Amino acid sequence: MSSTGALARRVGTSSAAISQHTAVLRQAGLITTRRHRSHVLHHPTQTGLTLLNKTYFVKAVGLDNQSQNHQ
């Protein structure tokens, strides 16, 4: 779980830009968002986690390089 400000600092962009991106991710059902006091917290949904795990698996075993070599 990360706040908008923490995500902005992590990727080196503005909180406004993160808010726009998280809105798209939320609409796609990849994250949920809730307020906690003065913070807006984001958490991946099960679908979001599944996509992240597949992406990391593909990169970890080098399948992304193989697919680029066959194009």
PEGIZI-V302515 format. One record per residue. N is the residue number from 1. OMEGA is omega in whole degrees, 0 to 359 (999 if undefined). Layout:
BEGIN
n omega
N OMEGA
N OMEGA
END
This chain:
BEGIN
n omega
1 181
2 175
3 178
4 180
5 179
6 177
7 179
8 179
9 183
10 182
11 175
12 178
13 183
14 175
15 178
16 179
17 178
18 179
19 178
20 180
21 181
22 176
23 179
24 179
25 179
26 179
27 179
28 180
29 182
30 176
31 169
32 182
33 175
34 177
35 173
36 186
37 182
38 182
39 171
40 185
41 182
42 181
43 179
44 174
45 177
46 177
47 178
48 178
49 179
50 178
51 177
52 180
53 178
54 179
55 179
56 179
57 181
58 180
59 183
60 182
61 175
62 181
63 180
64 177
65 180
66 181
67 178
68 181
69 183
70 183
71 999
END
